[in-house]
């Protein structure tokens, strides 16, 4: 993550303090590496560059069904043509994107005092299946019809396929240390 991206994130997080943000949802756009969408607060391009769609991280945007209030949506610009969890299409998540996302999660956690756990930081796949126990909607993720499977699985450092949320949260914890 570049120093400029980090400085801008810290500035926007300072403005968001006290606004009640308690959740962060990680997505992919199902687009190309440079396609950004303003349904998300933060887009991470294929080269790991951070793109802010708003300077108001407390704004309610349309990123996660029935979960957008007091939540930040972050997306990787990738997965165009993805068809199932291990086929990411012509635009798979890049290592630079995954590492930048983990670093962004670590900074958000620290600055907004949000724990790095499944109740607070989730992939869209985890949220779609209500894995945090909140149940604001009927489940629609990979365990229940697979309508949304963003970041359902990712490869960890050892090259093994694991829960995408666990991989990202583990990396975010590493970045905090």
Secondary structure by P-SEA (a helix, b strand, c coil): ccaaaaaaaaaaaaaaccccccbbbbbbcccccccccccccbbbccccbbbbccccccccccccccccccbbbbbbccccccccccccccccccaaaaaaaaaaaaaaaaaacccccccccccaaaaaacccccccccccccccccccccccbbbccccccccaaaaaaaaaaaaac
